[in-house]
Structure formats: structure tokens, C-alpha cells
Amino acid sequence: MNNIKLGTSDLMVSRICMGCMGFGNAASGQHSWTLDEEHSREIIKLGLNLGVNFFDTAIGYQNGTSEQYVGRALRDFAKREDVVVATKFLPRTQEEIEAGITGQQHIERMMNQSLANLEMDYVDLYICHMWDYRTPLFEIMEGLNRIVKAGKARYIGISNCFAWQLAKANALAEKEGFAKFVSVQGHYNLIFREEEREMARLCAEDNIAMTPYSALAGGRLAKAPGETSKRLTEDSYAKSKYDATAAQDGVIINRVAELAKKHQVSMTEISIAWLLEKVAAPVVGATKPHHIEGAVKAADFKLSEEEKAYLEEPYVPHALVGVMAQNTNSHSCHF
């Protein structure tokens, strides 16, 4: 699989990033469908063998056990310098705010805990999991800059934000001489394309890498109409994002199935091949071998211009969902 330079960084990443939210102790987290450590290791090892070198996890996934599983597997199956490890931190808690913990202190605490979970000295990409509306932006950017200066993270990224927020954060970083965000991880796939309004244009202008999550819409873009899976039925968060638009999204999903049948490939290959035309490296969750196998095959599959237009034509605007919908009703911003 070909690698690509991640934005303005020196990181060379595989075109497919393995999303590790599906790994971790289900009893300690919010998802019932996650894999135990033995099966997580099998998927990670398979990904490495297929050429995946980019892995995305978070301290918030299954109470840190995802980081632990990923760290142990990569230590056993790969050389540290051969893989690119991304993890994410959460905003300050109410308890931290009341205790007077600053944004800088919070980031250092989160980073140190993630490094302990991963059993690593540094991560390649440290990502704000979501915009922190209750912490001054200066504290966040200075705290992240300290982490980079200390060698605990090579680069920084952000997830779940609006284009104006990313632009403002990087403008502040440039003014202060801080590390800038080199990547953004937003919600983007064939049936949710709202990132194309402003974010994609900003990223193209400033060479910020897009590494979107939900590449297959919680499995919806990988399943023919009528098919189901444990995640489709049990992932309440994904259901909250997609169930309301199931009818209009179904038109696109049917077209994905049609093209998959025409080319005798999986729906995964069609859906991710389309996304790879738009972004640097989509984050693809994998809880079964064929999930990562299909994603890797997509990196070598090309859709014609007519086929891309055929997939895109039925799309209609979608309301913001999930974290981004919550952001529109959040507290006033701090600058």
C-alpha cells in the first residue's frame, strides 16, 4: 500500500488508518461490541502485514484499554519507528475546572496517562478529541506546544471542530510560535458530506491533512440493503447519527451495492475508494479480518469520474449530528 505525507508534517502514513475504537475491554467502556485483547491483536497484526502503519486510538476509548491493547500489540509486532501512532485527549472535566487545573496542566496529565497506557515514550500525532469550549484557546495551544517541545508528541491534530475553529487555532499558533494542527479528524463519508462546505476547502488551502472517521458510516456503507450486524444493531451512537436519514441515505447505499456488484468487489472497496479521492487517510474501524482487508484493497481501486458522480448525485444536505450537533449548543467560546 502506498504511503502519503500527512499534511505539512514529516509523517509518512499508509493511505488507510486503522481506527482502534473497536478494541478494548467492553466492561470498562461505553461499547458492547468491542474486541478483547486477543482478537484485537489479531486485527492489528493483520493490518501491519497488509501495509497499514497508521493507528488511531484515544484515552477515551474503553477507559484507556484501547490504548493499552494497541501499545502492547505494536510493541510485539512492529518496530516503534515503523509505525505512526495517534491518540486523542478529552476536554477538561468539571471537577478539574473546579479544582483550578489549567488547560496546560490538563493536557500534560492526559498525555502522561496515554503514554503510560501505550507504554511508549512519545506519540506521533496528539489530537484534541473535541473542541473545549470551557478552556481558553491560548491554554490549549500552549499546552500542546509544551508537549511537542518536550518530545512527547511529534505533531498535533484536532477532531470534531468547525473550520473557523481550526483556522483560528492555527492563526493563534502562528502568531505565538506554537505548534500548529497538521491534521483534522472529522465526520465524513459518502452519506455525510457536510465537511465539503468549508473544512475541505480550508484543508486544501493550508495543506492540512483530512483523516476522517466513520468512513463506512458505522457499517452502513459496507452492508447491502437488508444485511445487518451486531454493530449496526447495538451501536446506539451511530444509530443516533444515521437513523433519521436512513431513507435518503439508502439511495446512495443502493448505488454503492450496485457498483460493487458490477466490479465484483466489496461495498467497502467502493465506499472507501470514493473517500480516498477526497482525503489523505480515512480512519477505518476494524473488528473482523475482512474489514481491514477490504479497506486495504480500496487503496488500489479506482472509480471512474462517471461512477463518482453517480454516487454523489443523490446526496442532500444533512443536519449536524453527534458531537458537532452538541457543539452548536455549547457554552460561549473562550479566546
Contacts in CASP RR format, 6 or more apart in sequence:
PFRMAT RR
TARGET T0000
AUTHOR 0000-0000-0000
METHOD contacts of the structure
MODEL  1
MNNIKLGTSDLMVSRICMGCMGFGNAASGQHSWTLDEEHSREIIKLGLNL
GVNFFDTAIGYQNGTSEQYVGRALRDFAKREDVVVATKFLPRTQEEIEAG
ITGQQHIERMMNQSLANLEMDYVDLYICHMWDYRTPLFEIMEGLNRIVKA
GKARYIGISNCFAWQLAKANALAEKEGFAKFVSVQGHYNLIFREEEREMA
RLCAEDNIAMTPYSALAGGRLAKAPGETSKRLTEDSYAKSKYDATAAQDG
VIINRVAELAKKHQVSMTEISIAWLLEKVAAPVVGATKPHHIEGAVKAAD
FKLSEEEKAYLEEPYVPHALVGVMAQNTNSHSCHF
1 14 0 8 1.000
1 15 0 8 1.000
1 16 0 8 1.000
1 50 0 8 1.000
1 51 0 8 1.000
1 52 0 8 1.000
1 296 0 8 1.000
1 299 0 8 1.000
1 300 0 8 1.000
2 14 0 8 1.000
2 15 0 8 1.000
2 299 0 8 1.000
3 12 0 8 1.000
3 13 0 8 1.000
3 14 0 8 1.000
3 15 0 8 1.000
3 53 0 8 1.000
4 12 0 8 1.000
4 13 0 8 1.000
4 14 0 8 1.000
4 15 0 8 1.000
4 280 0 8 1.000
4 281 0 8 1.000
5 11 0 8 1.000
5 12 0 8 1.000
5 13 0 8 1.000
6 12 0 8 1.000
6 13 0 8 1.000
6 84 0 8 1.000
6 125 0 8 1.000
6 155 0 8 1.000
6 182 0 8 1.000
6 183 0 8 1.000
6 209 0 8 1.000
6 211 0 8 1.000
6 280 0 8 1.000
6 281 0 8 1.000
7 182 0 8 1.000
7 183 0 8 1.000
7 207 0 8 1.000
7 208 0 8 1.000
7 209 0 8 1.000
7 280 0 8 1.000
8 180 0 8 1.000
8 182 0 8 1.000
8 207 0 8 1.000
8 208 0 8 1.000
9 125 0 8 1.000
9 154 0 8 1.000
9 155 0 8 1.000
9 182 0 8 1.000
9 183 0 8 1.000
9 209 0 8 1.000
10 154 0 8 1.000
11 84 0 8 1.000
11 124 0 8 1.000
11 125 0 8 1.000
11 154 0 8 1.000
11 155 0 8 1.000
11 182 0 8 1.000
12 84 0 8 1.000
13 53 0 8 1.000
13 54 0 8 1.000
13 84 0 8 1.000
13 280 0 8 1.000
13 281 0 8 1.000
14 51 0 8 1.000
14 52 0 8 1.000
14 53 0 8 1.000
14 54 0 8 1.000
14 281 0 8 1.000
14 299 0 8 1.000
15 276 0 8 1.000
15 280 0 8 1.000
15 281 0 8 1.000
15 299 0 8 1.000
16 52 0 8 1.000
16 54 0 8 1.000
16 272 0 8 1.000
16 281 0 8 1.000
16 282 0 8 1.000
16 284 0 8 1.000
16 292 0 8 1.000
16 295 0 8 1.000
16 296 0 8 1.000
16 298 0 8 1.000
16 299 0 8 1.000
17 52 0 8 1.000
17 54 0 8 1.000
17 55 0 8 1.000
17 56 0 8 1.000
17 86 0 8 1.000
17 211 0 8 1.000
17 281 0 8 1.000
17 282 0 8 1.000
17 283 0 8 1.000
17 284 0 8 1.000
18 43 0 8 1.000
18 44 0 8 1.000
18 47 0 8 1.000
18 52 0 8 1.000
18 54 0 8 1.000
18 55 0 8 1.000
18 56 0 8 1.000
18 283 0 8 1.000
18 284 0 8 1.000
18 285 0 8 1.000
18 286 0 8 1.000
18 292 0 8 1.000
19 55 0 8 1.000
19 56 0 8 1.000
19 57 0 8 1.000
19 213 0 8 1.000
19 283 0 8 1.000
19 284 0 8 1.000
19 285 0 8 1.000
19 286 0 8 1.000
20 40 0 8 1.000
20 44 0 8 1.000
20 55 0 8 1.000
20 56 0 8 1.000
20 57 0 8 1.000
20 61 0 8 1.000
20 66 0 8 1.000
20 69 0 8 1.000
20 70 0 8 1.000
20 285 0 8 1.000
21 31 0 8 1.000
21 34 0 8 1.000
21 57 0 8 1.000
21 58 0 8 1.000
21 61 0 8 1.000
21 66 0 8 1.000
21 285 0 8 1.000
22 31 0 8 1.000
22 33 0 8 1.000
22 34 0 8 1.000
22 35 0 8 1.000
22 40 0 8 1.000
22 61 0 8 1.000
22 62 0 8 1.000
22 66 0 8 1.000
22 285 0 8 1.000
22 286 0 8 1.000
22 287 0 8 1.000
23 34 0 8 1.000
23 35 0 8 1.000
23 37 0 8 1.000
23 40 0 8 1.000
23 43 0 8 1.000
23 44 0 8 1.000
23 57 0 8 1.000
23 61 0 8 1.000
23 62 0 8 1.000
23 65 0 8 1.000
23 66 0 8 1.000
23 69 0 8 1.000
23 70 0 8 1.000
24 34 0 8 1.000
24 35 0 8 1.000
24 36 0 8 1.000
24 37 0 8 1.000
24 40 0 8 1.000
24 61 0 8 1.000
24 62 0 8 1.000
24 64 0 8 1.000
24 65 0 8 1.000
24 66 0 8 1.000
24 68 0 8 1.000
24 69 0 8 1.000
25 34 0 8 1.000
25 36 0 8 1.000
25 37 0 8 1.000
25 62 0 8 1.000
25 63 0 8 1.000
25 65 0 8 1.000
26 32 0 8 1.000
26 33 0 8 1.000
26 34 0 8 1.000
26 36 0 8 1.000
26 62 0 8 1.000
28 62 0 8 1.000
28 63 0 8 1.000
28 64 0 8 1.000
28 65 0 8 1.000
29 61 0 8 1.000
29 62 0 8 1.000
29 63 0 8 1.000
29 65 0 8 1.000
30 62 0 8 1.000
31 62 0 8 1.000
31 235 0 8 1.000
32 234 0 8 1.000
33 230 0 8 1.000
33 231 0 8 1.000
33 234 0 8 1.000
33 235 0 8 1.000
33 287 0 8 1.000
34 62 0 8 1.000
34 66 0 8 1.000
34 287 0 8 1.000
35 43 0 8 1.000
35 287 0 8 1.000
37 69 0 8 1.000
37 72 0 8 1.000
39 287 0 8 1.000
40 69 0 8 1.000
40 70 0 8 1.000
40 73 0 8 1.000
41 69 0 8 1.000
41 72 0 8 1.000
41 73 0 8 1.000
41 76 0 8 1.000
41 77 0 8 1.000
42 289 0 8 1.000
43 286 0 8 1.000
43 287 0 8 1.000
43 288 0 8 1.000
43 289 0 8 1.000
43 291 0 8 1.000
43 292 0 8 1.000
44 55 0 8 1.000
44 69 0 8 1.000
44 70 0 8 1.000
44 73 0 8 1.000
44 74 0 8 1.000
44 77 0 8 1.000
45 73 0 8 1.000
45 77 0 8 1.000
46 289 0 8 1.000
46 292 0 8 1.000
46 293 0 8 1.000
47 286 0 8 1.000
47 292 0 8 1.000
47 296 0 8 1.000
48 77 0 8 1.000
48 78 0 8 1.000
48 83 0 8 1.000
50 292 0 8 1.000
50 293 0 8 1.000
50 296 0 8 1.000
51 296 0 8 1.000
52 292 0 8 1.000
52 296 0 8 1.000
53 78 0 8 1.000
53 82 0 8 1.000
53 83 0 8 1.000
53 84 0 8 1.000
54 83 0 8 1.000
54 84 0 8 1.000
54 86 0 8 1.000
54 281 0 8 1.000
55 70 0 8 1.000
55 74 0 8 1.000
55 83 0 8 1.000
55 84 0 8 1.000
55 85 0 8 1.000
55 86 0 8 1.000
56 86 0 8 1.000
56 87 0 8 1.000
56 88 0 8 1.000
56 127 0 8 1.000
56 185 0 8 1.000
56 211 0 8 1.000
56 213 0 8 1.000
56 283 0 8 1.000
57 66 0 8 1.000
57 67 0 8 1.000
57 70 0 8 1.000
57 85 0 8 1.000
57 86 0 8 1.000
57 87 0 8 1.000
57 88 0 8 1.000
57 118 0 8 1.000
58 64 0 8 1.000
58 66 0 8 1.000
58 67 0 8 1.000
58 87 0 8 1.000
58 88 0 8 1.000
58 89 0 8 1.000
58 127 0 8 1.000
58 129 0 8 1.000
59 67 0 8 1.000
59 87 0 8 1.000
59 88 0 8 1.000
59 89 0 8 1.000
59 90 0 8 1.000
59 110 0 8 1.000
59 113 0 8 1.000
59 114 0 8 1.000
59 117 0 8 1.000
60 66 0 8 1.000
60 88 0 8 1.000
60 90 0 8 1.000
60 129 0 8 1.000
61 67 0 8 1.000
64 117 0 8 1.000
65 117 0 8 1.000
67 87 0 8 1.000
67 114 0 8 1.000
67 117 0 8 1.000
67 118 0 8 1.000
68 117 0 8 1.000
68 118 0 8 1.000
68 119 0 8 1.000
70 85 0 8 1.000
70 118 0 8 1.000
71 85 0 8 1.000
71 117 0 8 1.000
71 118 0 8 1.000
71 119 0 8 1.000
71 120 0 8 1.000
72 119 0 8 1.000
74 80 0 8 1.000
74 83 0 8 1.000
74 85 0 8 1.000
75 119 0 8 1.000
80 120 0 8 1.000
84 124 0 8 1.000
84 125 0 8 1.000
85 118 0 8 1.000
85 120 0 8 1.000
85 123 0 8 1.000
85 124 0 8 1.000
85 125 0 8 1.000
86 123 0 8 1.000
86 124 0 8 1.000
86 125 0 8 1.000
86 126 0 8 1.000
86 127 0 8 1.000
87 114 0 8 1.000
87 118 0 8 1.000
87 123 0 8 1.000
87 125 0 8 1.000
87 126 0 8 1.000
87 127 0 8 1.000
88 126 0 8 1.000
88 127 0 8 1.000
88 128 0 8 1.000
88 129 0 8 1.000
88 159 0 8 1.000
89 106 0 8 1.000
89 107 0 8 1.000
89 110 0 8 1.000
89 111 0 8 1.000
89 114 0 8 1.000
89 126 0 8 1.000
89 127 0 8 1.000
89 128 0 8 1.000
89 129 0 8 1.000
90 110 0 8 1.000
90 129 0 8 1.000
90 130 0 8 1.000
91 129 0 8 1.000
91 130 0 8 1.000
91 131 0 8 1.000
91 132 0 8 1.000
91 133 0 8 1.000
91 134 0 8 1.000
91 135 0 8 1.000
92 101 0 8 1.000
92 103 0 8 1.000
92 106 0 8 1.000
92 132 0 8 1.000
92 134 0 8 1.000
92 135 0 8 1.000
96 106 0 8 1.000
97 134 0 8 1.000
101 109 0 8 1.000
102 139 0 8 1.000
103 132 0 8 1.000
103 135 0 8 1.000
103 136 0 8 1.000
103 139 0 8 1.000
103 140 0 8 1.000
103 143 0 8 1.000
104 139 0 8 1.000
104 142 0 8 1.000
104 143 0 8 1.000
104 146 0 8 1.000
106 135 0 8 1.000
107 140 0 8 1.000
107 143 0 8 1.000
107 144 0 8 1.000
107 146 0 8 1.000
107 147 0 8 1.000
108 143 0 8 1.000
108 146 0 8 1.000
108 147 0 8 1.000
111 126 0 8 1.000
111 147 0 8 1.000
111 152 0 8 1.000
111 153 0 8 1.000
112 152 0 8 1.000
114 123 0 8 1.000
115 121 0 8 1.000
115 122 0 8 1.000
115 123 0 8 1.000
115 152 0 8 1.000
121 152 0 8 1.000
122 151 0 8 1.000
122 152 0 8 1.000
122 153 0 8 1.000
122 154 0 8 1.000
123 152 0 8 1.000
123 153 0 8 1.000
123 154 0 8 1.000
124 153 0 8 1.000
124 154 0 8 1.000
124 155 0 8 1.000
125 153 0 8 1.000
125 154 0 8 1.000
125 155 0 8 1.000
125 156 0 8 1.000
125 157 0 8 1.000
125 182 0 8 1.000
125 183 0 8 1.000
126 144 0 8 1.000
126 147 0 8 1.000
126 148 0 8 1.000
126 152 0 8 1.000
126 153 0 8 1.000
126 155 0 8 1.000
126 156 0 8 1.000
126 157 0 8 1.000
127 156 0 8 1.000
127 157 0 8 1.000
127 158 0 8 1.000
127 159 0 8 1.000
127 183 0 8 1.000
127 185 0 8 1.000
128 140 0 8 1.000
128 144 0 8 1.000
128 156 0 8 1.000
128 157 0 8 1.000
128 158 0 8 1.000
128 159 0 8 1.000
128 161 0 8 1.000
129 159 0 8 1.000
129 160 0 8 1.000
130 159 0 8 1.000
130 160 0 8 1.000
130 161 0 8 1.000
130 323 0 8 1.000
130 327 0 8 1.000
131 158 0 8 1.000
131 160 0 8 1.000
131 161 0 8 1.000
131 162 0 8 1.000
131 165 0 8 1.000
131 327 0 8 1.000
131 330 0 8 1.000
132 140 0 8 1.000
133 327 0 8 1.000
133 330 0 8 1.000
133 331 0 8 1.000
133 332 0 8 1.000
133 333 0 8 1.000
133 334 0 8 1.000
134 331 0 8 1.000
134 334 0 8 1.000
135 334 0 8 1.000
136 334 0 8 1.000
136 335 0 8 1.000
137 168 0 8 1.000
137 169 0 8 1.000
137 172 0 8 1.000
137 333 0 8 1.000
137 334 0 8 1.000
137 335 0 8 1.000
138 172 0 8 1.000
138 176 0 8 1.000
138 335 0 8 1.000
140 169 0 8 1.000
141 169 0 8 1.000
141 172 0 8 1.000
141 173 0 8 1.000
141 176 0 8 1.000
141 178 0 8 1.000
141 179 0 8 1.000
142 176 0 8 1.000
142 178 0 8 1.000
144 153 0 8 1.000
144 156 0 8 1.000
144 178 0 8 1.000
144 179 0 8 1.000
145 173 0 8 1.000
145 176 0 8 1.000
145 177 0 8 1.000
145 178 0 8 1.000
145 179 0 8 1.000
147 153 0 8 1.000
147 156 0 8 1.000
148 154 0 8 1.000
148 155 0 8 1.000
148 156 0 8 1.000
148 179 0 8 1.000
155 179 0 8 1.000
155 182 0 8 1.000
155 183 0 8 1.000
156 179 0 8 1.000
156 180 0 8 1.000
156 181 0 8 1.000
156 182 0 8 1.000
157 181 0 8 1.000
157 182 0 8 1.000
157 183 0 8 1.000
157 184 0 8 1.000
157 185 0 8 1.000
158 165 0 8 1.000
158 166 0 8 1.000
158 169 0 8 1.000
158 181 0 8 1.000
158 183 0 8 1.000
158 184 0 8 1.000
158 185 0 8 1.000
159 184 0 8 1.000
159 185 0 8 1.000
159 186 0 8 1.000
159 213 0 8 1.000
160 185 0 8 1.000
160 186 0 8 1.000
160 187 0 8 1.000
160 323 0 8 1.000
160 324 0 8 1.000
160 327 0 8 1.000
161 169 0 8 1.000
161 184 0 8 1.000
161 186 0 8 1.000
161 327 0 8 1.000
162 198 0 8 1.000
162 199 0 8 1.000
162 324 0 8 1.000
162 327 0 8 1.000
163 198 0 8 1.000
163 199 0 8 1.000
163 201 0 8 1.000
163 202 0 8 1.000
164 198 0 8 1.000
166 181 0 8 1.000
166 184 0 8 1.000
166 199 0 8 1.000
166 202 0 8 1.000
166 208 0 8 1.000
167 202 0 8 1.000
167 206 0 8 1.000
168 335 0 8 1.000
169 180 0 8 1.000
169 181 0 8 1.000
170 180 0 8 1.000
170 181 0 8 1.000
170 206 0 8 1.000
170 208 0 8 1.000
172 178 0 8 1.000
173 179 0 8 1.000
173 180 0 8 1.000
173 181 0 8 1.000
174 180 0 8 1.000
181 208 0 8 1.000
182 208 0 8 1.000
182 209 0 8 1.000
183 208 0 8 1.000
183 209 0 8 1.000
183 210 0 8 1.000
183 211 0 8 1.000
183 280 0 8 1.000
184 199 0 8 1.000
184 203 0 8 1.000
184 208 0 8 1.000
184 209 0 8 1.000
184 210 0 8 1.000
184 211 0 8 1.000
185 211 0 8 1.000
185 212 0 8 1.000
185 213 0 8 1.000
185 283 0 8 1.000
186 195 0 8 1.000
186 199 0 8 1.000
186 210 0 8 1.000
186 211 0 8 1.000
186 212 0 8 1.000
186 213 0 8 1.000
187 194 0 8 1.000
187 195 0 8 1.000
187 212 0 8 1.000
187 213 0 8 1.000
187 214 0 8 1.000
187 241 0 8 1.000
187 321 0 8 1.000
187 322 0 8 1.000
187 324 0 8 1.000
188 194 0 8 1.000
188 195 0 8 1.000
188 196 0 8 1.000
188 210 0 8 1.000
188 212 0 8 1.000
188 213 0 8 1.000
188 214 0 8 1.000
188 215 0 8 1.000
188 275 0 8 1.000
188 278 0 8 1.000
188 279 0 8 1.000
188 282 0 8 1.000
189 212 0 8 1.000
189 214 0 8 1.000
189 215 0 8 1.000
189 216 0 8 1.000
189 217 0 8 1.000
189 221 0 8 1.000
189 271 0 8 1.000
189 275 0 8 1.000
190 217 0 8 1.000
190 221 0 8 1.000
190 252 0 8 1.000
190 256 0 8 1.000
190 271 0 8 1.000
190 274 0 8 1.000
190 275 0 8 1.000
190 311 0 8 1.000
190 312 0 8 1.000
190 315 0 8 1.000
191 217 0 8 1.000
191 220 0 8 1.000
191 221 0 8 1.000
191 242 0 8 1.000
191 245 0 8 1.000
191 249 0 8 1.000
191 250 0 8 1.000
191 252 0 8 1.000
191 253 0 8 1.000
191 315 0 8 1.000
191 318 0 8 1.000
192 214 0 8 1.000
192 217 0 8 1.000
192 241 0 8 1.000
192 242 0 8 1.000
192 318 0 8 1.000
192 321 0 8 1.000
193 312 0 8 1.000
193 315 0 8 1.000
193 318 0 8 1.000
194 317 0 8 1.000
194 318 0 8 1.000
194 320 0 8 1.000
195 210 0 8 1.000
195 212 0 8 1.000
196 278 0 8 1.000
199 210 0 8 1.000
200 210 0 8 1.000
200 278 0 8 1.000
202 208 0 8 1.000
203 209 0 8 1.000
203 210 0 8 1.000
209 279 0 8 1.000
209 280 0 8 1.000
209 281 0 8 1.000
210 278 0 8 1.000
210 279 0 8 1.000
210 280 0 8 1.000
211 279 0 8 1.000
211 280 0 8 1.000
211 281 0 8 1.000
211 282 0 8 1.000
211 283 0 8 1.000
212 275 0 8 1.000
212 279 0 8 1.000
212 282 0 8 1.000
212 283 0 8 1.000
213 282 0 8 1.000
213 283 0 8 1.000
214 238 0 8 1.000
214 241 0 8 1.000
215 221 0 8 1.000
215 271 0 8 1.000
215 272 0 8 1.000
215 275 0 8 1.000
215 282 0 8 1.000
215 283 0 8 1.000
215 284 0 8 1.000
215 285 0 8 1.000
215 295 0 8 1.000
216 222 0 8 1.000
216 268 0 8 1.000
216 271 0 8 1.000
216 272 0 8 1.000
216 284 0 8 1.000
216 285 0 8 1.000
217 238 0 8 1.000
217 241 0 8 1.000
217 242 0 8 1.000
217 249 0 8 1.000
218 231 0 8 1.000
218 232 0 8 1.000
218 235 0 8 1.000
218 238 0 8 1.000
218 242 0 8 1.000
219 229 0 8 1.000
219 231 0 8 1.000
219 232 0 8 1.000
219 238 0 8 1.000
220 232 0 8 1.000
220 238 0 8 1.000
220 242 0 8 1.000
220 249 0 8 1.000
220 253 0 8 1.000
221 253 0 8 1.000
221 256 0 8 1.000
221 267 0 8 1.000
221 268 0 8 1.000
221 271 0 8 1.000
222 266 0 8 1.000
222 267 0 8 1.000
222 268 0 8 1.000
222 271 0 8 1.000
222 291 0 8 1.000
223 229 0 8 1.000
223 232 0 8 1.000
223 253 0 8 1.000
223 267 0 8 1.000
224 257 0 8 1.000
224 267 0 8 1.000
225 250 0 8 1.000
225 253 0 8 1.000
225 254 0 8 1.000
225 257 0 8 1.000
231 238 0 8 1.000
231 287 0 8 1.000
232 238 0 8 1.000
237 322 0 8 1.000
240 321 0 8 1.000
240 322 0 8 1.000
241 321 0 8 1.000
241 322 0 8 1.000
242 249 0 8 1.000
242 321 0 8 1.000
244 319 0 8 1.000
244 321 0 8 1.000
245 318 0 8 1.000
248 314 0 8 1.000
248 316 0 8 1.000
251 314 0 8 1.000
252 311 0 8 1.000
252 314 0 8 1.000
252 315 0 8 1.000
255 310 0 8 1.000
255 311 0 8 1.000
255 314 0 8 1.000
256 267 0 8 1.000
256 270 0 8 1.000
256 271 0 8 1.000
256 311 0 8 1.000
257 267 0 8 1.000
259 270 0 8 1.000
259 303 0 8 1.000
259 307 0 8 1.000
259 310 0 8 1.000
259 311 0 8 1.000
260 266 0 8 1.000
260 267 0 8 1.000
260 269 0 8 1.000
260 270 0 8 1.000
263 269 0 8 1.000
263 270 0 8 1.000
263 301 0 8 1.000
265 297 0 8 1.000
265 301 0 8 1.000
266 290 0 8 1.000
266 294 0 8 1.000
266 297 0 8 1.000
268 291 0 8 1.000
268 294 0 8 1.000
268 295 0 8 1.000
268 297 0 8 1.000
268 298 0 8 1.000
269 294 0 8 1.000
269 297 0 8 1.000
269 298 0 8 1.000
269 301 0 8 1.000
270 298 0 8 1.000
270 301 0 8 1.000
270 303 0 8 1.000
270 311 0 8 1.000
271 298 0 8 1.000
272 282 0 8 1.000
272 284 0 8 1.000
272 294 0 8 1.000
272 295 0 8 1.000
272 298 0 8 1.000
272 299 0 8 1.000
273 298 0 8 1.000
273 299 0 8 1.000
273 301 0 8 1.000
273 302 0 8 1.000
273 303 0 8 1.000
274 303 0 8 1.000
274 308 0 8 1.000
274 311 0 8 1.000
275 282 0 8 1.000
276 282 0 8 1.000
276 298 0 8 1.000
276 299 0 8 1.000
277 303 0 8 1.000
277 308 0 8 1.000
282 295 0 8 1.000
284 291 0 8 1.000
284 292 0 8 1.000
284 295 0 8 1.000
285 291 0 8 1.000
285 292 0 8 1.000
286 292 0 8 1.000
286 295 0 8 1.000
303 311 0 8 1.000
319 325 0 8 1.000
320 327 0 8 1.000
320 328 0 8 1.000
END
